[in-house]
Amino acid sequence: MLTRTTIHTDGTWRDALSGETRDVLDPADGRPFAVVAEGAAADADAAVTAARTAFDSGAWPRTSVTERAALLRRVAALLVRDREEIALLESRDAGKTLEEGRVDVDCVADAFRYFADLVLAEGAGRVVDAGSDTVHSVVVHEPVGVCAMITPWNYPLLQASWKIAPALAAGNTFVIKPSEITPLSTVALIALLAEAGLPNGVANLVTGPGHTVGARLAEHPDTDLVSFTGGLASGVKVAQAAASGVKKVALELGGKNPNVVFADACDTADGFDTAVDQALNAAFMHSGQVCSAGSRLIIEESVRERFVAELSRRAARIRLGRGTEKDVECGPLVSRAQLERTEEYVASALAEGAVLRSGGRRPEPSAARPAGGYFYQPTVLDRCHRRMRVIREEIFGPVLTVETFRTEEEAVALANDTEYGLAGAVWTTDAARARRVAGRLRHGTVWINDFHPYLPQAEWGGFGKSGVGRELGPSGLAEYREAKHVYQNLAPRPVRWFSG
């Protein structure tokens, strides 16, 4: 059993002020494998005080971009050094396969390198033409201040890096609260920041529940920005809490993401194989616990039966098991609550007329799948329609729904018929159609003949109820900055506006 002192305040690791702890469960068998501190509002207050002092009086906000970039690069190097250890921690904590954990660590290192490069490449500000030789006008950017960060359970390390790297690059201090379900890789990352030489008080961590620690961080009068990634209902509460202090808010609240497949994408054997393979990846990566999961297959009617039959055949062959086991392709759901939520959604879909083509139940236990694990078979639900809950609501489980269309206009209408708007994809060999459909999809990321890749240099975020603001890219850095206009009169003289 791992026992971690997981609250980090002003450079010191400590227990919760209350002395309370929480067991962290391994989703592959449902058993505790670590113990962490169970922080509360008082712990959040202490962390914010440390971050406030470090911002107002410490050196970090006034450190040169060269020094900040150098520290970010040192963190990236430490992540490379500890890749296997952190990937294993992420696999056991979140249930994902070990290879997925390795990919996550690599992507986190990439994010730290990207924001280091971005701040180094910037100039001293944007010069504004004031229309006069005697005026020097420039727009500069300064850090927001103390940032409250609340991250989800599905990609704890990755989502932490998307907030921490730009916040540090911009010169902020922060308090981060990881999900109480999967806190361990964030604890490891904060330890690497300290090892890299980040000054005390700049990075603070409080482990604990969202309704106490997260709520306090969102409403705290000394936090200047709240960045939250998670579910829609919780995001609304965070925004409401932050509104009283008129704080900057960045929200990434998930999606109900369409994967639109036109018949011409399946005209060749290779095209058909690729589209089916990518539909599997879109829906079942990390057991569907991905905010951008392609959980809605929207397929042209003329190829629906052939496509869904092959998709269902392959889905039934996905190897489920503990993420650290050899040859396992998909791990468990993160918790019993998530497993039961998935079961309830599938039951409701079947009651509303969906046709089960694959999965739809817990698998039989095996050596790789202990009886207490939170495993659920990859599930394909055919003949779905827009009135079903399973189509409208985010499931966060290994469930793929199938809808059909006959015309391009109908395909676009189906894909956009959602209150979310995070990501979507279109598959076609017609380049003009691809550009046309991509241009009409109301989603923050649109893939053409692909699904899931992202780039740290490209913005990530959604339309509609998928959130507010952007992570990654130049806009991801801008979230953690305030713009300031500095206007200098080089030849001041009296204005004589008033006659007296």
N, C-alpha and C positions, 0 to 999 in steps of 0.2 A: 504494500500500500504506500503510495506516494503521499507525503505530507508536505505541503507547501505553505510558506508564509507569503501571502499573495497580495497584501496591501502595501503599496509603495508610495510614500509621502515624503517629500523634501529629501530624497536620496536615501531613505531608510526603509527597509522591509520590516513589516510588523504584522501582528495579528489584528483582528477586529477589536475595536474598543470594548465591545460587549463580550468578547471572548467566544462568540458563536462561530461555528464551523459548518461546512456543507460537504456532503459526500458527492464526488463526481462519479457518475456511472459509466461503465463501458457498455455502449449500446449493442455490442455483439453478444453479451451474455446477461446484461441487466444488473451486473454486480458492481459495487464500489471498487474503484482502483486508485482513487486519490482523494485527499481531504484538503479543502481550501478555506480561507477565511470568509465568513459571511458578514460583509460590511453592512452598514446602515447609513441613515442620513448624517449622523455625527461624523462618520468616517469620510463621507463626501465633503462635508464642511471643512474638515482638516485638510483634505487634498486641495480643495479650491483655494484655501488660504495660502498654502504653499505655492500653488501656481500663480496666484495673484502677486505675491511678494516677489517671486522670481521674474515676473513680467515687469512689474513697476520699478524694482530696484536691482534686479540681476543683470548679468552681462549679455545673456543670450539674444534679446531683441536688438541689441546694439552691436552684435557680432557681425563681422563682414560676411558677405555672401560667399566669399572664398572659403572662409572657415566653416560656415554652415554646410556648404557643399562637400567639403572634405569629410565632415563627420558623417553625412549621409552615405558617402562612399565606404567609409569604414564599417558602417552597419551592414551594408550590402556584402562586404567581404566576410564579416562574421557569420552572416546567414549562409554563405557558401560553405564556410568551415563546419557549421553545425547542421548542415542540410539533413543528414540521416536522422539525427536525434530529434529535430523539430518535426520532421515528416512523420516519424513514428508517434510522437506525441499527438499530432493532429489526427492521425489515423485512429488511435485508440479513443481520443476524446470525441471526435465528430462522427466516427464510423466509416469514413471514406477509405478507399484503398490506399495502400502505402504509396503506390505510384502517383495517385492524385495528390497525396500529401507532398511528395517531392516536387511536383509541378507547381503547387501553391508556393512553396518556399522559393523556387526559382522566380516566380512572378513577383513575389514580394521584393526580392533583391533587385529585379528590373525596375520596380516602382521607385525604390530609393535612388537608383542610379539616374533614372529619368528626371526626377525633380532636382537632383543635384546639377545635372546638365542644364536644365531649364533656367534656373536662377543665375547660373554662371553666364549664360548666353545673353542675358538681358542687359540693356544699357542703363544709364543713370536716370532715366525717366523719359516721358514723351514730351518733346518740346511742342508748345502750342504757338502758332503764329498769331500774335496780338495785333498785327497791322501797324507796328511802330518799332523803329530802331532803338527806342529808349526804354523798351519793356522786354524783360526776359520772363517768359511764362512757361512753366513745366508742370506736368502731372507726375507725381511720384506715388509709390505704393508702400504702405506701412502695414505691419501685422495687426490683425484684429484685436488680439489680446489673449484672454484666457478662453480656451476652447474646451467645451464639454463634448465628449465623443461616446456614443453608445452603439455597440456593434452587435451583429446577429450571431446565431449559433451555427449557421451552415458553412460559412467561410470565415471563421474567427480571425485567423492570421491575415488573410488577404484583405478583408475589409478594414482591419486595423491599419494596415499599411497605406491604404488609399486615403486615410485621414491623417495619420501621423506624419508621413513623408512630406506632403505639401505644407502641413501646419508648421513643421520644423524648418522647412526651406524658407518659409515666409517670415520666420522669427517669432512665432507664437510659443506660448506655454500651453499645457493641456492637462486634463484629467480624463482618463478613459475608463469606461465600464464595459467589459465584455459580457456576453451572455453568461448567466450563472450556470448554464448547461455545459458550455465549452470554453472555459476560461484559460486553459493551461498554455496554449501557444502564445497568447497575448502576454502572459506572465514571462515567458521565455524571451519575447521580443523586448519588453521593457528592461530586462536584465542585460540584453545586448546593447541597448542604448546607453545604459550606465557604463558598460565596459568600453564603449566607443568614446567615452569622455564627455557625454552630455552633462552640463552643470546640474547640480542638485535643484530640485523644485521645478524643473522644466517639464519633465515627464512624470506624471502621477497616475497611479492605478488603484481603483477600488473594485474588488470583486463583491458581488451581492446582487439582490433582486432588482428588477426594473422598477417595481412599484415603490421602492424606497430609495435606493441609490440613484437610479436613472431619473426618477421624478425630481429628486432634490437637485441634481445637476442641471436639469432643464429649467427649473424655476429660480435657481440661485442668483441673487443680485450681483454677484461678482464674476459670473461667467458672461462672456461677450458674444459667443457663438455656440450653437448646438448643432452637431452633425449626428444624424441618426440614420441607421440602416436597419430595417425590420418590417414588421407587418403594418398594414394600413391603420388598423384601430389604434395601435400603440403610437404610430406616427402622428395621428391627429391629437392625441393627448400631449405628446411632446411639443407640438406646435402651439397648442393652447397654453401650456405652461410657460413657454418661452415668450409668448405674445405680451404677457404682463410687463416684461422687462424690455420689450421692443428689441430683442436680440436678433442677430442674423441667424437664420435657420437653413440647414441643408437636409433634405429628406430623400432617401431612396427607399421606396415602399413596395417593391416587388412588381410583378406583372402577370398577365395571362396571355402568353406570347404565341402568336400564330406562326405556323410553318406551312406556307402556301406552296403546293406542288402542282405545276401544270403538266399536262399529259406529255408534251414534247420533251420534258426532262427525262422521261422514261422510254424514249423511242429506241435507244440502243441498250444492249445488255449492260455495258459499263455504266451508262447513265442511270438505268434502273437500279443497279446494285448500289451505286453511290448515293442516290436519293434515299433508298431504304436504310442504308447504313447510317446516314446522317440524321435521319428521323429517329433512329434508335438513340444516337448520341444526344440529340436535342432533348429527348424526353427523359432518358433514364440515367444520364450522368449523375453521380452522387445520389442515386436513388430518387432523382427528380427534385431534390432539395436545393434547387438553384433558382434564384430570382428571375433569371432569363430563360428558364427551361422552355423548350418548345413543346408545351403540353397540349397544344391544339393543332392537330394535323388537319389542314384544310386542302382537300385533294380533288382534282378534276374528276368528275363522275365517270368518265369513260375508262379510267385506269384504277378506279377505287378498289374493286374486288381483288384484282391481281396484286395491287400494292399492299393492301391491308392483310391479305393472306400471307404473303411473304414476310411482312413486318411482324405479324403475330407469331409465325413459326420461329423467327429469330429471337423474338422477345422471350419465348418460352425456353430458349437455350442459354440465356444469360446466367452465368455462374454466380450464385449468391454465397456470401460467407464473410467471415471476419476479414477485415481489410488487410491484415498482415499475413494472411494465408496465401500460399503460392497459387497462381492461376485464378484467383477470385477476381471477378469483373465488376461486382457491385456489392457494396456493404449494406448494413442495416440502416433503418431510419434512426434518427438521433435520440428518440425517447419513446416511452410507451404512449404518452399522450399523442405524439405524432403518428404512431402506428394506428391507434384507435381512430384518430381523425381521418386517416386515409381509408380505413375500413368503412367508416360512416359515409364518406363521399361516394365510394363505389356502390354501397348498398342503395343510396339515394338515386344514383344514376340508373341502376337496374330497375328500381321501382318506377322510374320515369320513362322507361322504354328503351334504354341503351342495350346493345347486344354485346355480351362478353365474348371477346375473341381470344384472349390469352390472360393468364394470371387470375387475379381476383381473390386471392387468399394468401394466408401465411404458408410458407413452405414447410415441408417436413423437417424436423431437426436432423442434424448430421454432425460429423466431427468438426466441420467448418462452420456450422450454424448451430450453436448451443440452444437448448430449448428455451432459455430465458431471453434470447436475443430479440431485437425488434425488427425482424425481417418481414418483408412483404414482396410477393412476386411482382415483377414488371407486368403491368396490366394494360390491355388495349380494349377500349370501349368504342364499338362501332355504332353507327346510326344515331349519332348525337345531334341535338338541336339547341338553339340559343335559349330556350326556356329552362334548360336543365341547370341546376346549381353547379354541377361539375364543369360546366362550360363557363359560367359567369365568375366563379370564385376561385381564388388561388388555393391549390391543394397542398403543395410542397410535399409530394410523394410520387412514387413511380407509376403514375397514371397518365395514359395518353388517350385523348378523345379524338374521334374522327368525324369531321363534317365534310360535305361535298358541295361542289359548285359546278356550274355549266359554262358561265361566261366570266370574262375578266372583271367586268363590273361587279358581278356577284361575289367573286373572290375578294376583291378589295373591300366591299361592304361587310363581309363576314369578318375579315381580319381586323377591321376598325371598329367592329361592334363590341367594344369592351370599354369599361371605365378606366382601365389601365392603358399604358402605352410605353412599356419599357423597351421591348425588342421584338423583332419579327424577321422572317426570311421569305424569300421568293426563289423558287426553282424553275428555271426555264432555259431553253437554248436560244430563245429569241431575245437578242440584246436590246432591241427597242422596247419590247414588252417589259423586260427586267428593269430598265431605267424608269419606265412609265409607272409601273406598280410600286417600285421602291419610293418614287417621288410622292406617291399618294398615301403610303402607309404612315399613320400617325403614331410613330414609335421612335424612341430616342436612338436606337441602333437598328439598322436594317442590313441584313446579310443577303447577298445575291449568290446563290449556289454554294452556300456554306452555312454553318451554324456554330455559335459559341465563341469564336475567337474574338479577343479584344486586344487593343494596343494601349500601353500606358500613355502614349502621346495623343490619343484620341479621346474626346469627352465621353463619359458614361453617365446616363441618367434617362429619365423618362418623361413622357407627356402625361397629361391628365392626373389620375390618382396614383401614378407610379412615383410621384414625388416632385420636389422643388430643388432646383440647382443641379450642378454637375460635379462628378468626381473625375479625376484623371485629366490629362491634357492641360493646356493653358488655363481653361476655365476652372479646372480643379484647384489650381494654385490661386486663382483669383478669389475663390470662395473664402480663403483664409487671409485676405488682405482688405484694407481700406484704401481707396484712392484719395489723394490729397492734391489740390491745385495750389501751387506756389507761384505767386505773381509778384515780380520785382520791378519796381519803377527805378530805372537807372538815372533818371534826371528829374527828380521831384520838383514841383513848383506849386504855387498857390492855385487853387481851383477858382476862387472868387464866385462861388455859387451864391453866397450870401453877401449883401451889399455893405453890411455894417463893419 
